[in-house]
C-alpha cells in the first residue's frame, strides 16, 4: 500500500471516502471518491490490464448491492468517472461480525462503467497513486 493513500477517510458503512487534501481533490475532480472493496472473490481480475471488476446478480451473495438506494451517491460518482479507491476487504464471519474494509490497494481511474439491475462492470484504466 502506498503511504500516499493514508489520508483518505472513509466513514463507517459508507462506500465513499473524502480526499485528504485540496490538491488531491482537484486531481480527482471531487472531494469524495467511490470505494470498491476487493474480497478476493474474483470480482476483480488483476491479471489483465486494464483491470476489470464485475459483479452480477447470479453470483453476488449480497444481491444487487450496487443498486441499493443508500448507494446513489456512490453510483453517481462512478458514473461521473471519479477515481475509485480500492480496498482489501474481509466478509463478515461469526468471529468478525462486522467484517473489515482492510488496507487500501490503490486509487484508479475508471474507464467504462456499466451499472444495471443485474450487473456492474467497471474497467480501471490507470493508477493514480504515483501521481499523488
C-alpha positions as CSV (number, residue, x, y, z in Angstrom):
1,X,0.0,0.0,0.0
2,X,1.2,3.5,-0.9
3,X,1.6,5.8,2.1
4,X,0.1,8.5,-0.2
5,X,-3.3,6.8,0.3
6,X,-3.2,7.1,4.1
7,X,-5.1,10.4,4.3
8,X,-8.3,9.2,2.6
9,X,-11.0,8.9,5.2
10,X,-14.0,6.6,4.8
11,X,-17.0,6.8,7.1
12,X,-18.0,3.5,8.5
13,X,-20.7,1.9,6.4
14,X,-20.4,4.3,3.5
15,X,-18.8,3.5,0.2
16,X,-17.3,6.9,-0.3
17,X,-14.1,8.4,1.1
18,X,-13.1,12.0,1.5
19,X,-9.9,13.2,-0.2
20,X,-7.1,14.1,2.2
21,X,-6.2,17.5,0.6
22,X,-7.5,20.1,-1.8
23,X,-4.7,19.2,-4.3
24,X,-5.8,15.5,-4.4
25,X,-9.5,16.5,-4.6
26,X,-8.5,18.7,-7.6
27,X,-6.7,15.8,-9.2
28,X,-9.7,13.5,-8.6
29,X,-12.2,16.2,-9.7
30,X,-14.2,15.7,-6.5
31,X,-13.8,15.9,-2.7
32,X,-15.4,12.4,-2.4
33,X,-14.3,9.3,-4.2
34,X,-16.2,6.0,-4.5
35,X,-14.8,3.0,-2.7
36,X,-14.7,-0.6,-4.1
37,X,-13.9,-3.5,-1.8
38,X,-11.9,-6.4,-3.1
39,X,-13.0,-9.6,-1.2
40,X,-10.7,-11.7,-3.3
41,X,-13.7,-13.5,-4.7
42,X,-12.8,-13.0,-8.4
43,X,-14.9,-9.9,-8.9
44,X,-11.6,-8.1,-9.7
45,X,-9.4,-9.5,-12.5
46,X,-6.0,-8.2,-11.6
47,X,-4.3,-10.5,-14.2
48,X,-5.4,-8.2,-17.1
49,X,-4.9,-4.5,-17.9
50,X,-7.0,-2.6,-17.8
51,X,-8.2,-4.2,-14.6
52,X,-11.8,-5.5,-14.7
53,X,-14.3,-5.5,-12.0
54,X,-17.6,-7.4,-12.5
55,X,-20.3,-8.4,-10.1
56,X,-23.7,-9.8,-11.1
57,X,-26.9,-10.8,-9.5
58,X,-26.4,-14.5,-10.2
59,X,-23.1,-14.7,-8.2
60,X,-23.3,-11.9,-5.6
61,X,-24.1,-13.2,-2.1
62,X,-25.4,-9.7,-1.3
63,X,-27.8,-9.5,-4.2
64,X,-27.7,-6.3,-6.3
65,X,-25.8,-4.3,-3.6
66,X,-24.8,-1.8,-6.2
67,X,-28.4,-0.8,-6.8
68,X,-29.3,-0.1,-3.1
69,X,-30.9,3.4,-2.6
70,X,-28.2,4.3,0.0
71,X,-25.6,3.9,-2.7
72,X,-27.0,6.5,-5.0
73,X,-24.1,9.0,-4.3
74,X,-21.6,6.1,-4.9
75,X,-23.2,5.2,-8.2
76,X,-23.2,8.9,-9.3
77,X,-19.5,9.2,-8.5
78,X,-18.7,6.1,-10.5
79,X,-20.9,7.2,-13.4
80,X,-19.1,10.6,-13.4
81,X,-15.8,8.6,-13.7
82,X,-14.4,10.0,-10.4
83,X,-11.3,8.0,-9.4
84,X,-12.0,4.8,-7.4
85,X,-10.3,3.9,-4.1
86,X,-9.9,0.1,-4.0
87,X,-9.5,-1.6,-0.6
88,X,-8.9,-5.1,0.5
89,X,-11.9,-6.4,2.4
90,X,-13.0,-9.3,4.6
91,X,-16.6,-10.5,4.8
92,X,-18.5,-10.8,8.0
93,X,-17.9,-14.1,9.9
94,X,-19.1,-15.3,13.3
95,X,-15.7,-14.4,14.7
96,X,-15.7,-10.9,12.9
97,X,-19.4,-9.9,12.7
98,X,-18.6,-6.6,11.1
99,X,-16.0,-7.7,8.6
100,X,-13.4,-5.2,7.6
101,X,-12.6,-2.9,4.7
102,X,-8.9,-3.5,5.2
103,X,-5.9,-1.7,3.8
104,X,-6.0,0.5,0.7
105,X,-4.9,-1.1,-2.6
106,X,-4.8,1.9,-4.8
107,X,-6.6,4.8,-6.4
108,X,-7.7,4.1,-10.0
109,X,-9.2,6.0,-12.9
110,X,-12.4,4.2,-14.2
111,X,-12.9,3.8,-17.9
112,X,-16.1,2.0,-18.9
113,X,-18.7,1.9,-16.2
114,X,-21.9,-0.1,-16.7
115,X,-24.4,-0.3,-13.9
116,X,-27.7,-2.2,-14.4
117,X,-30.2,-4.0,-12.1
118,X,-28.4,-7.3,-12.9
119,X,-24.7,-6.4,-13.2
120,X,-22.0,-3.9,-12.6
121,X,-18.9,-3.7,-14.8
122,X,-16.0,-1.3,-14.3
123,X,-12.8,-1.1,-16.2
124,X,-9.9,0.6,-14.3
125,X,-7.6,2.2,-16.9
126,X,-5.0,4.0,-14.9
127,X,-3.5,4.1,-11.4
128,X,-3.1,7.4,-9.7
129,X,-1.1,6.5,-6.5
130,X,2.2,7.5,-8.1
131,X,0.7,10.9,-9.1
132,X,-0.4,12.0,-5.6
